[in-house]
Amino acid sequence: MPPAVHAAARALLSDPLTNKGTAFTEGERDRLNLHGPLPPHVGTLDSQIARRRRVLDGMADDFHRYAFLRELQDSNEVLFHALVHADLPRMLPLVYTPTVGAGCERFSEIWRKPRGLFLSYPNRERIDDILSDPALDRVKVIVVSDGERILGLGDQGAGGMGIPIGKLALYTACAGIHPAEVLPILLDVGTDNAGLRDDPLYVGWRNPRVRGQDYADFVERFVAAVAARWPNVLLQWEDFAGHNAHDLLGRYRDRLLSFNDDIQGTAATAVGTLLSAIARTGASLADQRIVLFGAGAAGSGVAELLVRALRAEGLDEAAARARIWAVDRDGLILSDTAKLTPSQARLAHDPAGVTGWARDADGAIGLAETVAAVKPTVLIGASGQPGTFTEAVIRTMAAGCARPVVFPLSNPVSRAEAHPADLLAWTGGRAIVGTGSPFGVAGVTQVNNVYIFPGVGLGAIAAGARTVTDGMFMAAARALGAMGGAGETLLPPIAQLRAVALRIAVVVAAAAVAEGVATVAADELTADRIATLMWTAAYA
């Protein structure tokens, strides 16, 4: 047999988009010369899923399950996605939060095969050539990170690639974006994590982070290359540090179809879940007193969408902002607080309004003092500071509120502001609790961005949107809040995420039409039509 025939067979089995493993039929094995490399048994997708489940069941911990699933994805995309979709409640924590945090920290240890693109600063002159690979012609969705603010873990450098890989696995699982149409990218501009630079296993560029104008020029080169290569691509900015997250979103959101999931996706998920929670209390959003702990990219994004939602209930700008009290690392944000970012300045209160409030040992109005003075009905954590929702803080809040709504949203579990079981205990079971990571506590809702970003992306693509507007995220939040959940939970079960993504996509596409940013007519954006765009993992 000619060597080229053997080479073609090996290539087929080595490509995760074409490999079917034991599921190649006898006829396919004859035609493609696969006898020999494959064992004689002809399997099915279901039997392959069962085999992988048995392996997962026998593993000692979730990190090794994560590593196993990453290797499966790199060898057989259909099987990987079919396995994930077959049991989303079990697989979601393994392919994304909370386990992806360890995956990023130990990324260099488990890196095996190329997936996505590492665009490093030393190769900045080669970006156009790297993107020109014909294998990337079908790309519709890009998730990009520079690895500086990975979850609540900080700078993970090249290990941050675990986040784009994980997010895009969820785009496929929930929104049905074909795996050949997604591209994870890591902008490797170095790392300020000295431990990584000194690690002999580290796979990234061993240099302190490039900053300032050099960083801006590098990102500009990247965006220009993406826009030229894929004019209609959807780009999701992910886990950039707060100072860059807002700058990049503002600079590029109208130039390239793009959004920042940490800012906008978190906001829509939190606001949608909050609307569901408030519906349980019988009150209105305008009746709430909201304390937000953590005013970085995520926290400020939540605040701004809350302002939009409050204004929709009839409040003016000043009255809406008066309902929200933001506390950051230096305490309650006031207009005379030093070194405020523009997004934080919009959340600042007048110092004259807090005269006489208690202050902590450093002279700041901290979280405990703010909760005592404001008597919030809603407490949202986006700080990455574990254990900061203390028993004293929660009991103070609960004393002035019949059904306190408490959302410790920071990821992973090790960074959560409180354990949900404690929140329930300290409030006598009265708290309505939502967490960023899964804790397995009955009645507690996981407020996971996966409820929002896949549907937003699918809706924007279906509508041929020119930009992703705040109105599209508000529509997504309201739709999510209206879906509710069964019993004490506030959102639909994880098993229904594909249906959730379709519903979100429909309302997002409709919002794009209403705001004049869609290029597809409204009558072509029905649920049935959008559903035809969603790929299902199955062998051809």
Secondary structure, 3 states (H helix, E strand, C coil): CCHHHHHHHHHHHHCCCCCCHHHCCHHHHHHHCCECCECCCCCCHHHHHHHHHHHHHCCCCHHHHHHHHHHHHCCCHHHHHHHHHHCHHHHHHHHCCCHHHHHHHCHHHHCCCCCCEEEEHHHHHHHHHHHCCHHHCCCCEEEEECCCCECCCECCHHHHHHHHHHHHHHHHHHHCCCHHHEEEEEEECCCCCHHHHCCCCCCCCCCCCCCHHHHHHHHHHHHHHHHHHCCCCEEEECCCCHHHHHHHHHHHCCCCCEEEHHHHHHHHHHHHHHHHHHHHHCCCHHHCCEEEECCCHHHHHHHHHHHHHHHHCCCCHHHHHHCEEEEECCEECECCCCCCCHHHHCCCECHHHHCCCCCCCCCCCCHHHHHHHHCCCEEEECCCCCCCCCHHHHHHHHHCCCCCEEEECCCCHHHCCCCHHHHHHHCCCCCEEEECCCCCCCCCEECCHHHCHHHHHHHHHHHCCCCCCHHHHHHHHHHHHHHCCCCCCCCCCHHHHHHHHHHHHHHHHHHHHHCCCCCCCHHHCCHHHHHCCCCCCCCC
